[in-house]
């Protein structure tokens, strides 16, 4: 039986991680108090709305100890209150309405008596939020000793910069996410679409420009998979649950497609983005070579670079709009159906397959291994999960994603005559720190 976890467990994980990184750090008791307040605030509401906010643990006497030489216009900043505010449940519930995790955070610290107080607000969090959710390709610096967020009822996340320390989800402490898109059965099942995507780009460009740099396969593959993550994150953000099925089978096989469409815009925009990015990079590299050799630069190269850059900007906006379009389809009953080229074939889709899986296993690693497989009960899951299990079992090579109302996202596919399910899949651009033991206390800690 899985051990129940509490706010003190995520507090201890944060304490041990900060202690490794900094000569000065808050006490474990301070962190326990902090995460208990956040946890109990998360299960409350204000005017029938959930309590969601970020905090940054930041010393008000030295809030920006190591600023960069060049300060960009949209860098984070701090806005102090005229008086410190006690960090307790009523106060954070009220202040949560004045902030939003997408752009601002509450600034906290402790006094000489280890009492936590709120001393201000941190602004300009947009770029950080966009980067970890794959909405931006560049990530800014982040302030403070550590950061933490309420992402739902009883759902806390703690991180340092771009390293996630732990998640407390109701009573589970999650110290590892599974990157199903870098290797394993999910990647293998989706690779057909990715290979087709890369082939279309190479056909559009020609070998010379594509092969001028040797990193394009890897870079474009990561972006392609991050696009799937973005769809799932947006479905998750609606808070009502949903499902996405990526299948290479014909529509009439095992499905009742209530609203049948053929939406190719995302697929085409991803190819166009890659083409313009490579064309811009190729022109920039040539300009750099001319500069290095102190030769006159052909004006056509500057024109190629600028035109590609302008088109790339509009294509990125097009991709963003296409992702919103697709994710909104999940708000109807039934799943969203895509083929492996990321073309939407329908929504409001009902699964008709009724043959039950023989074996269902929860997998805690990318590659299935008997040591990390745990048999699970089909009837333990809800209707949406069970129907997706039946389809993936009956149609090998398909990949199903189910987003629960509580925010859990699960992936599933059939592999070696087993239906495999992955919990805690990696969707955001965080790197988890190496897990540490938190159930035992060493002497002196």
N, C-alpha and C positions, 0 to 999 in steps of 0.2 A: 504493500500500500504506500502511495506517495505521501511523503511527509508534508504537513501543512506549514506554510510559510507566512510570516508576519512582517509588518513594517520594520521591526528590529533586524530582520535578516537582510533586507536591502540596505539598511543603514550600516550594518557591519561590512557588507561587501564594498560600499563606498568608502568607509573608514580605512579598510585595509589597502584599498587602491590608492587613496590620497596619501596615506602614510608612506607608501613606496616612492611617491613622486615628489613630495614636498617636505622641507625641514620643519615647517609649521603647519599644523592642521587642527581642525576642530575635534573635540573629544567625541568618542563614540556615543556618549549620552546625549550630546547636543544633536547629533545626527538622528538618533532614535526619536527624540522629541520632534525634530523637523519632519521626518517621514510619517510619524503618527498623525500629526496635524494634516499633512497632505492627504493621507489615506482616508481619514474620517471626513475631511472636507469633500473628497471626491465622491462620496456616497450621498452627499446632500444635494439639494437643488436650490436655485434662487429664481423666483418668479417662474417656476416650472421648467427652468432650463438647467442643464448639467453644469457642474463646476469644472472648468478646464483652464489651466494656466501653467506657465513656466516660472521657475525660479532660477536665479543666478546667485551663487554664494560668493559674495564680493566684498572685500574690505573697504568701507567708505573712506578710511583714512589714506588708502593707497589703491584706488580703483583701477588705475591704468599704469602699472609699474614698468612695463616694457613696450611702449608704443613704437610702431614702425617708423622708419625715417620719412616715408611718404604716407600721409594720411589721406585716404580716398574720401570723397564726399559722402558716400553712404556707409561709412564705418559706424559701428555701434557707438552709442554714447550713453551717459547716465544723467538722470534728472532727480536730484535729491528732494525729499520732502523737507518742509521747514522743521518738522518734529518727527522723531522716530515713532513707529507704530508697533505695538506688541504683536508678535506672530502667533495668532491663535485662530481657531476655526471661524468665529464670527467675522474677524477682520479680513481674513483671506477670501471668504465667500463674497464679501462686499467688494473688495479690490479686484477680484477676478473679473468683474464686469468691465473694469477700466483697462484691461489688457487682453491680448489675444496671442496665443502661442505662435501664430504666424509672423508676428512682428514685434511683440514686446514681452518683457519679463519683469517679475518682482525681484528687486535686489535685497538680499538678506545677509545678515551677519550676526555674530554673537557678541555680547558684552563681557565684562570681567567676571560676571556671575554665571556665565554660560547660558544666559537668557537670549533667545533669538529675537531679533527685531527686523522689521521691514524699514529700510531707510530711503528707498526711491524706486525708480523704474528704469529699465534699460530699453532703449529704442533701436530701430533699424535691424531687427532680427530677420527681415524678409529674405535676404540672400542666403543666410544659414538654413532657414526652413526650406527654401527652394532647392538648395543643393542636396540636402539629405533625402529629399523626396524626388530627386532626379528631374526637378523642374529647371535647374540651372547646371551648366557644365563647369562652373567655378565656385569654389567654396571660400568664404571669408574667414578671418580669425574669429574666435569667440572668447568672451571675457570670463573671469572668475575662476575660483578654485574648482568648482564643478557646477553642473547644471542638472536640473530635474524637471520633469513634466508630469502633469496629470493628463492622461490620454483617454480616460473613461472612468466609469465607476469602479473603484478598487483597482485601477490600472495605473501604476507609477513606473516611470522610466528615469534612470540616472545615467549621466554620461559626462565625460571629460573631453572637451573639444569634439573630435569626431570618433571617439571611442566610447561605445556603450558599455557601461559597467554591469548593469543588471536591469531586469524588468520584474516588477511584482504585479502579477495578474491575478486578482482576487486572493488566492492562497498558494499560487505557484510562483517560485522564483526562477526566472529564466536567465541563465548565464551563457547561453550559446544559441545562435540562430543557424539554420542550415542553408547554405548557399546552393540551392538546387539548380541554379542556372549556369554554374561554372563546370560542373561535371555530374554524371549520374544519369539515372533513367529518365528524369524529366527533360534534361538537356538532350539526351539521345532522341527522345520522342519529338522534340521541337526542331531538331537540327535540319530536317528537310526544308522547312521554311526559311531558316537562316541561310543555308547554302544557296537556295534560290535567290534570296535577297542579295547576297554577295555577287552571284553570277550576273544579275541584272545590272549592278553597279559597274562591274568590269566591262560588260558589253557596251554600256553607255560611254565609258571613258576611253577604253583602249588600254593595252598592257603598259605602255610607257608611263603614263601618269599614275596609274594605280600602283605599279611596282617601284615607283621612284622612292617610296618609303616602305619599309618592311613591316610596319605596325598596323596597317589598315585593317587587315582581317580581325585582329584582336580588338582594336578600337571600335570598329563598326559592329562587331558582335556584341560587345558590352552595351552599346547604345540600343541595339535591337532588343536585347533582353530587358534592359531598363525600361523600355517602352511598355512591356507587359507589366512590369512592377508598377508603373505609373497608373495604369488602368486599375489595377487591384487596389492601390492606395486611395484612389479617388472613390471607388466603390465602397471601400472601408470607411472613408470620410463621411459618407451619407448616413451611416449609423443604423441602417435598416437591414443589412445583410444583402447578399446577392450571389450570383454564380456566373462563372465564365467557363465555357467549354471550347477547347481548341481541338478540332477534329479534322481528319483527312477523309472521312467517309461521306457518302452521299447523304443529302438532307433527309431522304425518306427512310433511311435506316435507323430505326429505333427512336425517332424523334417526331414530335408534332410541332411544327414551326408555325406559330400563330401569326407572326409578322415577318414575312420573308422579304429580305432586301439583299442587295449586293453593294456594299459600301467599301470602295477601294481607296478612298482618299488617304487613309493612314499609310497603307502599303506604298502608294505612289509617292507620298510626301517623304517617307523615310529614304527611298531611293534618291529622290531629288536632293534631299539634304546631304547625303553622302557624296553625291556627284559634285555639288557646289563647294562643299568643304574641301574635297581633294583638289578641285581646280584652283581654289583660292590658295591652298597650301603650296601647290606646285608652282604657281606664279610667284608667291612670296619667296620660295626657295631659290628660284631662278634670279630674282632681284637681288637676293643676298649674295649669290655667287658673282654677279656682275660687280657688286660693291666691293667684295673681297678682292677681286682681280683688278679693281680700279678701271673698269671699262664703262663706256656709255650704256645706259640702260634703255632698251627699246620702250617707247611710250606704250606700245600694245600690252606689255606686261603689267604696267600700272593699271591700265584699263581692265584687263582680265581680272586682276586682283580685286579692284573696287566693285566691278559688276557682280562677281561671285559673292563678295561679302554682303552686298545689298540684297541679293536674292536669298542668301542664306538666312538673313534676318527675317524675311517674310515667310520663308519655309518653316522656320522654328515656330513662328506664330501660328502657322497653318497646322502644324503637328499638335500644338497645344489645344487648338480648337477642336481638332478631330478626336483627341483623347477625351475632352469633355463630352462631346457628342456620344461617343461609345459608352462611356461610364454611366451617362444618364439613362441609357437603355436598360440598365440593371434595376432601375427603380420600379419597373413593372414586374408582376409575378412571372416566374419562369426565368430561364437562364439566357445569357447572351452567347450566341454561337459565332465562332470565328473559324476560318480554315487556317492551315499552317503558314499561309502567306500573310496572316493578320488582316484578311478581308472579312468583314462582318457579313454573315449570311442570314442572320435573323435574330429576333429577340422575342421575349415572351414564350420561350421554347419549353415544351413539356417533354420529359423523357418517358418513353413508352416501354423500355426494356424492363422485363420483370424477372429475369433469371438472376438469382442471388449469388453473390461471390462466395466461393468455397472457403477461401482463406483471406483474412484481412489483417494486415500488420501495420503498426505504427513504426516508422523508421526515423531514427534520431541522427543519422549520418547521410551524407550525399550518396555514398555507394552502399547498397544493401549488404549487410553482413549479419549473420545469425546472432552475433553478440549484441547487435543494436536493433534487433527486430523484436517487437512486442505484439503478440496477438491481441486483437481488440474485438469487441462484440458489435456486430452490425446493428443491433437494436439499441445500442448505447447512443446512437446518433439520431439527429432530427431528420425530417422528411427530405429537406434539400440535400443533405449529405448522403442519405441512403439512395436517392435516385441517381446522384452522380456516381456513386460507387457501382451501381448496377450497370450504368452505361460504360464506364471505363473497364469494367470486368468483361463485358460482352464484346467490346470493340477495342482490341489491343492497339496501342499506338496513339490513343487519344489521351489528352491531359485535361483534368478537371480542376478548377479552383473554386472553393466555396468560402465565402466571407460570412461569418456569423454576425449577428446583431451586436454581440459583445466585443467585436473587433478581431477575433481570431481569424486567421487566413490559413486554409489548408490546401495542399496540392495532392493530387492522386493520379496514379497510372498503374497499368498492369505490367508486371515484370516477373519472368520465370514462374508463371502460373500462380503468382501471388498478387493480390491487390495491395499496393503500398500507399500509405498515407504519410505525408510529412506535416507535422505541426511546426510552429515557430520558424517559418521560412523567412529568409532574409529578403526584405523588400526595400529597405532604406539604405542609404550610402554610409551607414555606420560600420565600424569594425569593432567587434566584441573584444574586450580585453581577455587575456587568458584566465579561465576560471580559477578561483581559489576556494579552498575549503572554508566554509563559514559556520559549520556546525560545532567545531571544536575551538576552544580558546587555548592559545598557548600561554604558558606562565608569563606574567608581566604585561599581557595585552589587555 
